[in-house]
Structures are given as C-alpha cells and as structure tokens.
Amino acid sequence: MSSAKRPSRRKPLAVKRLPVTFASDNRRVITRFFDPGSKGRMQNIAERIDRLDDDEVARLLDEVFQRFRTRHSNIVAVLEQNFRNAATLLGDAGDVDLNRRLLLGSYFTMEYSIESAALFNPSIVPHLNQRNLPDGAVRFVMSLRATGEGHVSSIVFRTGIIYSDQRIQVDPLSRHTSPISVMQDKLFDKMLFARKLGDIGVPQPVAEAVMNCLPGSFTMPQLEQAMIAVREREPELVPSLDSMQGIRWLAMSNYQLKLPTDAEASELVIFPQTINESRGIEDLRLVRFVHDDGAVTYFGTCTAYDGFRTLPELIETSDFQTIGVHTLNGAKALNKGLALFPRKIDGNYVMCSRIDGENLYIMRSDNVHFWETADLLQIPKQPWEFVQIGNCGSPLETSEGWILLTHGVGPMRTYCIGAMLLDRDDPQRIIGVLDEPLIVPTEKERDGYVPNVAYTCGAMIHSDQLYIPFATSDTTTRFGMVSVERLLDRLTS
C-alpha cells in the first residue's frame, strides 16, 4: 500500500449568508376556471341557478362579493369571464341578466394558491427602473418558481434594492395578483413557423401544403382556414387529425401576456396557459440581454412540462407589461436548464445547456429561437457532481471572463453550487474551475420539500460582490454573497 500523500485541497471560499429569506405565502391566490367534469354537470348547475328567484340570486351574489372582493382586484371581471367560458362550453349563453351571469360565473370559478407547496429556484437581474436610488444602490427583480396544489409550477416575481453597504431591502408584496390578458401571437412568420413544424415532427407534405396556402406573415384565423382548405382539397394527405392538431398545438404554444399598465412586476404570475405547460412552468433563468444597438430585452429560458415531456420555452419582455412566451426550437433545444449569455459573442447568440441531462454544452445561433448545434463544454469531474453537472443561470461578464455558476449532483442526490470561468471571446475555453463547491446545503438547510438541495437559476454582480439568491431544499430562498475579486483569484490561480 502506497504511503504517498494526497495533494492538499485549499479551503473552500466562504460565502456569506445574508439575513434575507423568501418563504412561500399560501395567501397568494389566483382565480382559475373551474370545470366540474362534464357538460351535463355544468348544465345541472346552470338549471339550479335558473330556478332561483331574483332576491335569492342577489343575496347569494352579495355573499360571494363579501367573501372575495378584497382578495381579488376585479372580482366582477373574473366572474363575468368565467360565465362566458362556461357558456361557450355549454353552447348557449342565453338571455341572462347581470346578477345571474355573475353568480353562475362564481360557480365556475376557483381559487388556486400558487405558493402553497413551495417557493424556490430564484433568478435575479437589475430592474429596468433604476431611478431615485441613493448612490451605490441597485434595484433588482427576482423570479422564483412557485408550486401549488398538484405540484403545478408557475413563475412569480419579487423586487427590492441592494444598497452600497450590502444591505438588501425587499419591496412589500401586494396581496393581489394582477389580472393578465392572454393573447395568441397576432402574426406568425411563415419561414420560422415552417421550421418549427419540422422540429415537432409534423409530416413535411402536410406542413408544406398548409404553408403554401399562407402569406409571409399570417394570423391564427388564416392558419385555421389554410388547414380547412388542405383537408377539403387533399383528404388523402391528412388521413387523421394528428398532423393538424400538431400545427394548431404549435400556434397555441406561442402567446403573449398583457398586464395592466399600472401593475408592478411583483403582481405578475406566469401560470400555465397551454397543453404543453399543463403540469407547470419550471426554473426561469432571467437575463438582462443587451443588443448590439444598446437596446435591452429581458429574456428568460424555462421549461414547460405536461406530465410526460419537457419543452424549452423563451420568455421575453422589454417592460414587464407585455410578455411573449414562445417555444425554443431546433435539434439542440432539448432537456432542461438552458441559460442565455447576456450579449452576442462574435455575432451569435450563445447559450449554455445540458442537452443530455448530464454534461454542460455551449450552443451558438444566429436566431434566438432556433438552436441546431452544441459543443461539449464540461463533464462531471468532481465527486460532488458525479451524477450530473449543469448551469445555475446565465453567465456573468467580468474583465477576466464569464463567471458561470454551476450545479452538481452528488451522493444521496445532494445538489451543490459551484463555479467556472470561461473566456470572454471564446466561452468554449475554460480558464478555471473550482475544485470545491461554493454553496453546500447546511444542516439547517437540508430539510424541506426536496431534501439536500442548494440551487439557483441566476445571480447578479454589484459593487464587486456576487449576490447569489439560492433555494434550500426547494422550500426557502435566501441570499449568499462572495467577493468577485476573491472568486476570480481562485478561478485564475
């Protein structure tokens, strides 16, 4: 047996835990349409309400208002919309007075507690509004993954200020969530849409037949008319509706959210809207992207989940008032954990990804919505990442290179946070990698919804400090802080 000594490891960098935590709040609720299960049951409810006299309708509706008016900013609009939803499913709205419409709408409305199970996986970027701040302070916006009943995930936001003395102030959270208008994309680009159809497996002859009926930019009604025309003209081309459903599914998967003009970012809840998101929207990685002309877009890569498959999505906004949600496509738009670099490099968008579920890759593309190639960046090398290695959000630019926070999964499915440094001009080149994780779940942090997990979806540099919001065991989110200078010194030595 050899008596040779093993090389000694340096002491891990100390990450300071800050006295700021974010915990789930089960009082935060949104309204959803409630479907009792069948058209027959819906019809029975409508008939029971129809048999009530006007005074009883008014009394019951007043009880609804008394209980729920303070919990939602516009309960009347919610009940009216869900009456219309029910009437559409029943096939006949009929001639119904306002009180009966609202009461009927209340029977097809339910509250959903978006954070009742967990609040975790944060990502942080500088806020678009940096006005009226003291010297050395920065306002931030943070996204978090909220999980409620049935383990359905949505995206919520918090805002706050980091001061020059490293103190963090979190803005008060509104009791209400703002109502969101959901709109399908008004115009689809024919060339891009055709490429996406190939990615999701729509047979080429069917896709070409439908696309040939459309102009260069088209609307949803035009798409529906094109599909009808193809079915009528070439029924042998479409023996089943599966292909047409794929085309319609793709169109419905690209939509926009519209908030009231006076709504704050913290009032926004991005809740699943489409079939491919039906079981949740997971792990948004926010990035403040600066275009070549200086314009700023906030992008967020996330994962849609339908209970069986994951689908990468891209969220984009310039004002947190109108938000686009679109599918990410291409041969390498796969798996989970895609993170966009905050600017183009050598004329291309660049993404860090984990397309095989195990290793880190670098992807490049001239179109932010399409990703066709990927090059291996790093494989698991340290014991704390032997199961898999992935990114922990978008890389952060420094004078020495790109700091990329990583996550590693080790024994007993323990998640830790590490870091590596990539070349500024060629991020495929690794300058340095920490041989020990930055953040390991402590004894107090290891118990929760998912034990033994420390995880983040994005950090931020301010005044030579790296601020890392991270979730502990998918239960509570807190802040860690480490000197950028010390981290770079360790990564480059």
N, C-alpha and C positions, 0 to 999 in steps of 0.2 A: 504494500500500500504506500503510495507516494506521500511524502511529508511536505511537498511544495505548498507554499502559502498561496491562497487565492488573492488576487488583487483587491485591495480595499475599495469600497464604494464611498463616494462623497456623501455627506449629509444632505438629505433632500432639501430643496428650497422650502422655506417656511411661508405658507400662505396664511395671511391674517384673516380670520373670520370676523366680519363686521356685525354689529348688533342690529341688523335689519333682517326681518323674516317676512315671508308671504305665505299665509296659510289659506286653505280653501274656506269659502264662506257659503254655507248652504242656503243663505237667504237670497243669494243672487239667482233669480229665476227669469226665464224667458217663457213666452207663450208659444204653444205648438197646436197645430190642428189635431183634434182627437177623432180617430176613426174607430167606432165601436166594433168593427169587424165585418160588417156586411151591409149591403144596400137595404136589406129587409129590416135590420135593426135600426138603421138610420130613419127609415120610413116610419117605424113604430114610434120613435121619439118625436118626430115631426107631428104625427097624428095626435099624440098625447098632449102636446102643447097646443095644437089647434083646438082641442076640446075645452081648454081653459077660457074663462071669461076675461074681459079686459082688465078688471080690477085685480084678479089674481096674477095675470101676466105682469102688471105694473108692480105689484108687491114683490114677486119673485125677482124681477129685474132690479128693483131697488136693493134687495139683499145682495145681489151679485155686485152692484156698484159699491155698497158699503164695505164689502169684504176685500175687493180687489182694486178699487180705484187708486189707492195710494201705492200699490205695488207695481203699477204699470203706467207709463207716461201718457198713453192714449188708449184706454181700455175700450172705448166706443169703437175706434177704428179696428181694433183687433177682433171684436165680436162681429162687426159688420163684414170683415174679410172672411172670417170662418163660416158665417152664414152663406156667403157666396160660394165658398169651397164646397160646403155641404150641398147646396142647391145644384151645383154643377154635377156632383156625383149622383144626386137623385134624379137629375134630368129635367127638373121643373121647379123654378123658383116660386112661381105662383104670384098672386097679388097679396103680399103680406105687409102689414103696417110696421112702422119702425120698431115699436116695442117688441113685437113678436119676432122680428128679424134678429134683434139683439139678444133676446132670450134664447132663441133657437141657436144662435151663434155661440152662446155660453155653454150649451150642452155639447158642442163640438170643439171646445177649447180646453186645453190642459196646460198647467204649469210644468216646467221642467227645470230642475235645479242643476245648473250647468257645472257646479264645482262640488257637488255633494260627496263624491268619492275621492277626488284628488286634484291637486293643482301643482304642476311640475314642469320640467323641461323648458326653462326660460331662455330667452334670447334678447339682447339689449343693443340698441343703436342710438346715436344722437337724434333728438327730436327735431322735427322740421322747424319748430318755433324756438329760437334762441334769444328772443327779445326780453328786455327788462330783467336781466340777471346781474348779480354782483360779479366783480372781477374774479376770474378764475373758476367760475361755476359753469356747469353744462346741464342742460335739461335732456332727459332721456325718455325713450319709450321702450317698454319691455313687453314682449309677447310671452304667453305661457299656455301650456296645454291644460285645459280643464276637462275633467272626466266626471260624468254624472251617472244616473241610473242606466243600467245595462252596459256599462263601460263604453258609452259613446263619447268620443272626444271632440271638443271644439277648441277654437283659439280665442283667448281673451287678452286684454292689454292692461298695463299699468303705466303710469307716468310718474316722474319725480325729478329731483335735482341732486347732482353731486357737487358739493362745494369745494373750495380750494383747500379746506382743512380736512378733506376726505370724509366729511360727514355726508350722509345720504338722507334726503328728505323725500318721502313718498307722498304723492298728492292724495287727498281724500278721495275715496271711491264712491261714485254715485250709487245709490240704492237701485236706480233704474238702469236698464239697458235700453239703448235707443232702437226704435223700430227701423228695420232695414228693408229697403225695396230690392227685390231680386229681379234682374233683367237679363234675358238672354242677349248674347252679343248681337248688336244691331246689324253688323256687316261681317261676313266671313270672307277671308281671302281665298280665292279658288285654288291657287297653287299650294298654299300652306295646308288647306283643308284636305286636298288630294293626297299630300304626303302623309298626313295623319291617318287617313283611311288605310293606307298601306301598312302603317305601324300596328294598327289594331286588328289586322287580318281580314278586312273586307275584300272579297274576291276582286281582282283587278278588272275583269269585264264589267262587273256591276258598278264599281266605282267610276270607271270611265264613262259608262252610259249615263249615269246621273250627272257627273261633272260636265259632260258635253251639252247638257241642257241648260247650263247656268252661265251667267256673265262672270267677268273677272272678280267682282265683288257681289255677294248675294245675301239675301235675308233668309230668315227661317221660313216664312211663307213660300218664298221662291224655291227653297230646298224641298219643302213638302210637295209642291206642285211638280217638281222635277221627278221625285220618286214615284208619284202617281202616274206621270206620263210614261216612265220606263216600265212600270208594272203593266200598264194597259197596252203599250206598244210591243213589248218583248216579254210576255209572261214566261216563256221558256227560260229566260235568263235568270229569273228570280223564282225558282220553284218553291221557296219558303220565304217567310218574312224575316229570317235571321239576319240576312245581309242588310236589309232596310233598317232593321232595328239597330244594327251597329252604326249605321250612318246617323240615325236620329240620336243615339246614345252619345256619339261624339259631339254633335251640335249642342246637346243639352248639358254636356260636361264643361262647356266654356260659357261663363256668365259673368255678370257684373253685379256688385253690391253698391247700393247708394244709401248714404247716411244723411240725416237732416243736416243742414248747413251749420247749425249751432252745436252739433254733437261733439263731445270730446272723444279722443281715441280710447279712453278707458271705458266708454259706454258701448264700444263696439264688441260684438260677439260674432265670430265667423262660425256658424253652425252648419253641419252637413246639409246640402241642398240637392244633391244628385244621387242616383243609384250607386255610383262607384264610391261615394262618400258615406253611404248609409250607416256604416259602423264607426265612422269617425274621421276627423282630420287631425293628423298627428305631427308633432315635433317641427313646428315652423322655425326655420332658420332665417332670421331677418338680416338684411344687409342694406346699408345706405350706399347705393351704386351711383358713382359719378361718371357721366358720359363724357365723351371726348370734347364736347362743346361746353362742358361745365354744368349742364342740366342734371338734376338729381331725381332718381327714381328709387323708391323703397321696394326692393324685391324680397320675396320670401319663398323659399323652397319648402315644401311639406309633402306629406304622404296621405293620399286618400285610401280608405280601407272599407271594403264592402262585406267583410266577414270571411272572405276567401282569398282575395287578391289585394295587393298593394299597387297603387298607381301614383307616380310622382306628379306633383302639380306645382305651378308657379303662380304666386300671388303678387300683384304689382299695383302700386299707387304712388301718386305724387303729392297727395294732400290728405290722405286718410278720410276722404269724403266719398270718392268714387274708387272702388277697388275691383280690379279684374282678377278673375280666377280662371286659369287655363291649364290644360293638360301639357305636360312635358313629354316630348316625343323623340323618336329616333332609336336606333338599335341599342344605344347605351344608356337610355333613360330608364334605368332599371332599379329595383330594390328600394332601399330607404337611405336617408342620410346624405342627400346631395346639398352642397354648400357652394354658393357662387362667390367668386372673388369680387371685391368692391369696385373694380375698374377693368377695362380691357387690357390685355397684355399682348403686345405685338399685333394689334388689330383684331384680336379674337376675344370673345367671352371665354372665361376659364372657370371650371367647376372642379371641386374636389368631391369624390364619390366613393361609395363602397358597393359597386355593382354586383359583386358575387357574394355579399354577406360576410366576407372575411377579411379582405385586404383593401388598402387605400389606393385610389386611382386619381389621375389628373385627366380631365377632359377639356377639349377646346372646340369651339364652334363659332361660325360667323352669324348664327341666328340663336338668340337666347332660348327659343322654344324647341330647338332640334339639336340632338346630341348623338352623333354617329360613331365617334371613336373614343377610345380610352386607353391610357398607358399606365402600367403598374407603377405606383409610387413607393409603397412600403408594405411589407408583410409583417405579421406578428413576430416579434423577436424577443421581447421580454416576458418573463413568466406571468406578469400581471396582465398580459394581453394575448396569451397563447390561444384563446378561443376566437377572438376577432379584434381588429383594430378599425376604428372609424374616426371621422372628424367630429368635432364638437362645435360646429358653426363655421362661418366664413372666416378666411384668413385675415389677419390684421397687419397692415403695412407699417414697417419701421425703416429706418435708414440702413439697417443691417440685413433686412429681408422680411419675408412674410412669416409672422408667428401663426402657426396652425395648432390650435388646441385639438387634442385627440382623446378618444375614449378607448380604453382597453377592457376586455372582459377576461377575468382570470378564474382561479379556483372558486368553487361554490357560487358561480355566476356573480362574482363581485365586479362592479363597474368602478373604474378609477379614471381620473382625468390626467392626461399627460400633455406634452408639447413638443413640437419640432419647428425648425427654422428652414424656410425654403428660399431659394434665390429669387430676388425681385424680378429679374428679367427672364429667368427660366425656372419656374416653380417645380419643374420635374427634377431639379437638382436639390438634394437635401444637404444643408450646411451642417445641421446638428440636430440631435435628438436627445431628450432627457432619458437617462437610464433608470430613473425613479419617477413615479407619478407625482404631479403637483398636488392633487387632492385625492385623498382616500377617505371613504366614509368612516367617521369616528364611531366609538362605541355608542354615543348618544344619537348618531345619525343613521345607524344601520337598520333600525326597526321602523317599519311602516308598510305602506300599501304593497310595495315591491322591495323586499329587504336587500341590504348590502349594495345600494346603488348611489353613486355620485355622478351627476350628469348635467351637462349644459348644452344649449343649442346656439350659444353665441355670447362673446364677451366684448368689452369696449376699453380702449385706451384713453386715459385722460390725465394730463399733467404727470406724465412718466409713471403712471400706475396702471396696471392691468386689473380692471374690475371684472370679476367672474361671478355672475349670478348662477347658482347651481342648485339643482334639486337633490334632496336627500331622501332616498328610498321612495321616490315618487309621491311624497307626502307634503313636505315643506320646502320652500325655496328660500335660500339665504345668499349672502354676498361673501365672496372671498376677494382678497386684494394682494397683489405681489408687485414688487418693483420691476418695471420693464428693463431697466439697466441691469439689474441682477439676473433676471431671466435670460437676457441676451448674452451676458457674460458667461453664464453657464452653458448656453447653447453653442457659443462660438469658441469656447476654450477646449 
